[in-house]
Amino acid sequence: MRFELKTSSVSGVFHMEEKTLDEYLDTIELSGITLGHKKEVERYLSRYMEYLDKRLDKPKSLAYFKQIKEEYSLATYKKEMYQILKYLKYLGIDWANTIELPSDPVYTPQRFTKELIQKTISDFEDNSYFKQIQTLILLGSSSGMRAEELYQLNLSDIDLDTRTVHINHNPLSGQTTKTQRSRVSFFTEDTKQAFSEYLSYFNANSRLDKLFSQTHMTHLFKGALIRVKDLRKYFSQEWDRRGGPTSIKKILMGHSLKGDVDLMHYNYQSEEDLKKIYDKVMSGVRE
């Protein structure tokens, strides 16, 4: 569906005729966003434009914003509104600059423990994809990767000998990271053992074409004690419980380093340095 923009002689009203939603989506895709994120933005904007019936005017837009605010949770409302306002500003709609998003709600993180991780694994023991599920859980909880990064992994990204995972930002091959930078992380010995067993299963299973297909894993984790994205939260909490340095955790997890003067300008660690620190914290290995 294509929506285009043309200024009308009526103040504050626009008809979609010249600039297209497709062009905007192509523009933001160049920033390196994932295909899934692009489709999500397209869904938000298409729904908004359909409500306006191709007449982009302020009163009807405000009515739409009020409607979704009443229907959605605050977090969902902010997420959708952010994308709509970003699009309106791209189109040069001045009144979009007068709309402010509400403050974030108070959020108390859930505590994730080793016992919860183990219980989740045991709940899948009778599943025919147990080896795959167990490996995903152990890899996510010991590497700190984002769920989307796990889904995009290729076999060539895994080095079992060094217990290293390469998290690549290469949009042309379908791999992206939030910071648009590639990095490495590591995993534990028990993850290595599980991965080794899973690879034998993976290579012999004609039904699997990716290590961790997003559609497949999302289906498997329906009703599970934790979600795939919670594995990253466990890693962060467990790292801190073990007294690991926050600066190294940020590097391994791929946090944005903007505003962190030390990490941006001073604290450089090689891959070998990072692995030594990782092993001290997560594996109990000492020099």
C-alpha positions in Angstrom: 0.0 0.0 0.0 1.4 3.4 -1.0 0.6 6.7 0.6 1.8 10.0 -1.0 1.8 13.6 0.3 0.8 16.8 -1.4 0.2 20.1 0.3 -3.4 21.3 0.0 -4.6 24.9 -0.2 -6.4 24.3 3.0 -4.2 25.1 6.0 -3.1 22.1 8.0 -4.5 19.5 5.6 -2.4 17.3 3.3 -3.3 14.8 0.6 -1.0 11.9 0.1 0.1 12.1 -3.5 3.8 12.8 -4.0 5.9 11.5 -1.1 5.4 7.8 -0.4 5.4 5.7 2.7 7.5 3.2 0.6 10.2 5.8 0.1 10.3 6.5 3.9 10.6 2.8 4.7 13.4 2.4 2.2 15.1 5.4 3.8 15.0 4.0 7.3 16.1 0.6 6.0 19.4 2.2 5.0 20.1 2.8 8.7 20.6 -1.0 9.1 17.3 -1.8 10.9 16.1 -5.4 10.8 13.4 -6.6 8.3 11.2 -7.4 11.3 11.5 -3.8 12.6 10.8 -2.4 9.2 7.6 -4.4 8.9 6.6 -3.3 12.4 7.0 0.4 11.4 5.1 -0.2 8.2 2.3 -1.7 10.2 2.1 1.3 12.5 2.1 3.8 9.7 -0.2 2.0 7.4 -2.8 1.7 10.2 -2.5 5.4 10.9 -2.8 6.4 7.3 -5.8 4.2 6.7 -7.6 5.8 9.7 -6.9 9.3 8.1 -8.3 8.1 4.8 -5.4 9.7 2.9 -6.1 13.2 4.4 -3.3 14.0 6.8 -4.9 16.7 9.1 -4.2 17.5 12.7 -7.7 17.1 14.3 -8.1 13.6 12.9 -4.6 12.7 13.8 -5.2 13.8 17.4 -8.3 11.7 17.5 -6.3 8.7 16.4 -3.6 9.3 18.9 -6.2 9.5 21.7 -7.8 6.3 20.5 -4.6 4.2 20.6 -3.6 5.8 24.0 -6.9 4.5 25.4 -6.6 1.0 23.8 -2.9 0.2 24.4 -0.6 0.0 27.3 1.6 3.0 27.9 4.7 1.2 26.6 2.9 0.1 23.4 1.3 3.5 22.9 4.8 5.3 23.2 6.4 2.8 20.8 3.8 3.3 18.1 3.6 7.1 18.6 7.3 7.5 18.4 7.3 5.9 14.9 4.3 8.0 13.7 5.8 11.3 15.0 9.2 10.4 13.4 7.4 9.9 10.1 5.5 13.1 10.4 8.7 15.0 11.1 10.2 13.4 8.0 7.3 14.7 6.0 7.9 18.2 7.4 4.6 18.4 9.4 5.3 21.2 11.8 2.6 20.4 14.4 4.2 17.1 15.0 6.9 18.9 17.0 4.3 20.1 19.5 3.3 16.6 20.6 5.3 15.1 23.5 5.3 11.5 24.6 4.5 10.7 28.2 7.2 9.8 30.7 8.2 6.1 31.0 6.3 4.2 33.6 8.2 3.0 36.7 9.7 -0.3 35.9 10.9 -3.0 38.3 12.9 -5.7 36.5 12.1 -9.3 37.1 14.8 -11.3 38.9 16.1 -14.2 36.8 18.1 -17.0 38.6 20.1 -20.0 37.6 17.3 -22.2 39.1 14.8 -20.6 36.7 17.0 -21.2 33.7 17.5 -24.9 34.7 13.7 -25.3 35.4 12.9 -23.9 31.9 15.4 -26.4 30.3 13.9 -29.3 32.2 10.4 -28.3 31.1 11.5 -29.0 27.5 13.1 -32.4 28.1 10.3 -34.3 26.3 10.2 -31.9 23.3 11.5 -33.4 20.1 13.6 -30.2 19.6 15.1 -30.4 23.1 18.8 -30.2 21.9 18.0 -27.1 19.9 16.1 -25.4 22.8 18.6 -26.3 25.4 21.4 -24.8 23.3 19.5 -21.6 22.7 18.8 -21.2 26.4 22.4 -21.9 27.4 23.9 -19.7 24.7 21.6 -16.8 25.3 22.0 -16.9 29.1 25.8 -17.2 28.9 26.6 -14.8 26.1 24.2 -11.9 26.7 23.0 -11.7 23.1 19.8 -10.1 22.1 17.0 -12.5 20.9 17.2 -11.1 17.3 21.0 -11.7 17.3 20.4 -15.3 18.3 17.9 -15.8 15.5 20.3 -14.4 12.9 23.2 -16.7 13.8 24.9 -18.8 11.2 26.9 -21.9 11.9 30.1 -20.0 10.7 29.6 -17.5 13.6 30.3 -20.1 16.2 33.8 -21.2 17.2 33.4 -24.1 19.6 37.1 -24.5 20.2 37.5 -21.0 21.7 33.9 -20.8 22.9 33.4 -17.6 20.9 30.4 -16.3 19.1 30.7 -13.7 16.4 27.8 -11.3 16.4 27.9 -9.6 13.0 26.4 -6.5 11.6 26.0 -7.1 7.9 22.5 -6.1 6.7 23.1 -7.4 3.2 23.4 -10.9 4.7 20.4 -10.4 7.0 22.5 -9.8 10.2 22.1 -6.6 12.2 22.9 -5.4 15.6 21.2 -2.5 17.5 24.4 -0.4 17.6 25.2 -1.3 13.9 28.6 -2.7 15.0 29.9 -6.2 15.0 31.3 -7.7 18.2 32.2 -11.0 19.9 31.0 -12.6 23.0 31.7 -16.0 24.7 29.9 -18.9 26.2 30.6 -21.5 28.9 31.8 -25.0 28.8 28.4 -26.5 29.5 27.1 -24.4 26.5 29.9 -25.8 24.4 29.0 -29.3 25.3 25.3 -28.7 24.5 26.2 -27.0 21.2 28.4 -29.8 20.2 25.5 -32.3 20.7 23.1 -30.0 19.0 25.3 -29.6 15.9 25.2 -33.4 15.3 21.4 -33.2 15.5 21.3 -30.1 13.3 23.4 -31.6 10.6 21.3 -34.8 10.5 18.0 -33.0 10.6 16.7 -31.9 7.2 13.8 -29.9 8.8 16.2 -27.3 10.2 17.7 -24.7 7.8 18.8 -22.2 10.5 20.4 -22.7 13.9 17.5 -20.8 15.7 14.8 -19.7 13.3 12.8 -16.9 14.9 9.4 -18.2 13.8 10.3 -21.7 15.0 11.7 -20.6 18.4 8.8 -18.2 19.1 6.4 -21.0 18.6 8.4 -23.4 20.8 8.6 -20.8 23.7 4.9 -20.1 23.8 3.8 -20.7 27.4 7.4 -21.2 28.6 8.6 -19.8 32.0 10.8 -17.3 30.3 11.0 -15.7 26.9 14.1 -15.8 24.6 14.7 -12.1 25.3 14.8 -12.8 29.1 18.0 -14.8 28.6 19.9 -11.6 28.1 18.5 -10.2 31.3 19.7 -13.3 33.2 23.2 -12.8 31.8 23.3 -9.2 32.9 22.1 -10.0 36.4 24.3 -13.1 36.9 27.4 -11.1 35.7 26.7 -8.5 38.4 26.1 -11.2 41.0 29.5 -12.6 40.2 31.1 -9.2 40.6 32.0 -8.8 36.9 33.1 -5.3 35.7 30.2 -3.3 34.2 32.4 -1.9 31.5 33.1 -5.3 30.1 29.5 -6.4 30.4 28.5 -3.4 28.2 31.1 -4.4 25.5 30.0 -8.1 25.5 26.3 -7.3 25.4 26.7 -4.7 22.7 25.3 -1.7 24.7 25.6 1.7 23.1 28.8 3.4 24.4 27.6 6.9 23.6 28.1 9.1 26.6 30.6 6.7 28.3 33.9 8.6 28.0 36.0 5.8 29.4 34.7 3.1 27.0 34.7 5.5 24.0 38.2 6.9 24.4 40.2 5.0 27.0 39.2 1.4 27.7 40.2 -0.7 24.8 40.2 -4.5 25.3 41.3 -7.0 22.7 39.3 -10.2 22.1 41.9 -12.1 24.1 41.5 -9.7 27.0 37.8 -9.9 26.9 37.8 -13.7 26.9 40.2 -13.8 29.9 37.9 -11.5 31.9 34.8 -13.5 30.8 36.3 -16.8 31.9 37.3 -15.3 35.3 33.7 -14.1 35.9 31.5 -16.8 34.2 33.6 -19.9 34.1 35.8 -19.6 37.2 39.0 -20.0 35.1 42.0 -18.3 36.6 45.3 -17.4 35.0 
